[in-house]
């Protein structure tokens, strides 16, 4: 069965999760864009904009706590819901899923730590801390084991044909 069929389509402005609700699943964005919002004294503050390929709500897989933010569709979006049981089954089938999730969470923590360290009273935010940069997102897509192996074979072939050793042999 095609995984794209399993997702749910959300209309522009429709809430996927609400800040304060108890979570029990995570989500993967299959198509479209979502915004992450947090309630502040003066209303809602946008924390991030997420796009196709991003995941969110993963903390609910590990601990049953309330959602820390609201996530809402920016235009039409298709989102796949992944419950704890499904996630654990998929990790048993492919342990690299857990590693990739931990790597993503580690990057978010690092980015948030840097942001906290750089915060000064009254200074505006300079970036969406929860979103991967375009370069990071492209790197995530390239890091499948098959792609890594192909890239390594290409680098080895390049070194054999046009690297320094090949130049000395000419």
Secondary structure by P-SEA (a helix, b strand, c coil): ccccccbbbbccccccccccccccbbbbbcbbbbbbbbbcccccccccccccccccccccccccccccbbbbbccbbbbbbbcaaaaaaaaaacaaaaaaaaaaaaaaaaaaaaaaaacccccccccccccccaaaaaaaaaccaaaaaaaaaaaaaaaacccaaaaaac
